[in-house]
């Protein structure tokens, strides 16, 4: 894969991370902020994967696998917190 294409992907994902940070700061609800944090985490994992391809490092791909599992578990935990908070307001 071309390094120019990988560099372009890294730049696009970095811009997506800026969008996620903006939503975390401006999100009107906790659900918006939770979704933005989840999206930002997915972008960071994508950045690590592209960086691993760019550098030719297979060890970083192990980090991607572990980070994906942690991100999934974090998403489930945040969803349960938001659900419990929403139920408490009723």
N, C-alpha and C positions, 0 to 999 in steps of 0.2 A: 504494500500500500504506500502511496506517495506521502512523503513527509509534509508536503504542502497541504494535502487533504486532511491529514491528522491535525496539523496546526490550525487549519480553518475550523475543524470540529471543536478543538479546545477553546478557540475564541468564541464560538457560538454558545457553547455550554457555559463559559464564564459570563457571558451576557445574560443567559438564563438564570444564573445564580444571582446576579444583581436584581433581576425581576423578583426572584423569590425573597430576597432580603427586603425589598421594597414592600412586598405584601405582608411580610412578618411585621414590619414597622407600622403599616397603615391598615392592616386587617381590622375590620370593624368587629368581628366576633372571634372567639377562641377557636372555632372550627376553621375559619379562614387562616388563622395563624398556624394551626396544626397541619393543615393541608400544605401550606407554604413551606413549613419546615420539612415535611415529608418530601415534597418536590425538590427542595434544596438538597436534601440528602441523596436523592436519586441522581441529581446533577453532579454532586461531588463524586459519587461512585462511578458515574460515566467519565468524569474527568480523570479519575485514577486509572480506569481501564484504557482510555486513550493515551494517557501518559505511559502506561505499561507497554502499549504497542509501539509508541514513539521511541522509547528507550530500549525496547527489546528485553524487558525484564519479566521473567515468568513468576518471580516471587511476589510482585505486585498484584498479579492475578489472584493469588491466594487471598490477599487482602480484600480484593473485590468480592470474593465469595463470602468471606466472613462478614464484611460490611453489609452485604445484601441481607444476610440472615438477621443481623442486628437491626437493620432498618425495618425489616418486616415486623419483628417483635416490638419495636418502638412504635410503629404505626398502630398495631393492635392495642398497645397500652394507652396511647393517646386517644384512640377512638373510644375505649372503655371509659376513660376519664371524662371525655366530653359527653358521652351518653349518660353517665351517672350524674353529671352536673345538670344536664338538661332534665333528667327525671326528678332531681331535687327541687327544681324551680316550679314544677307543676303543683 
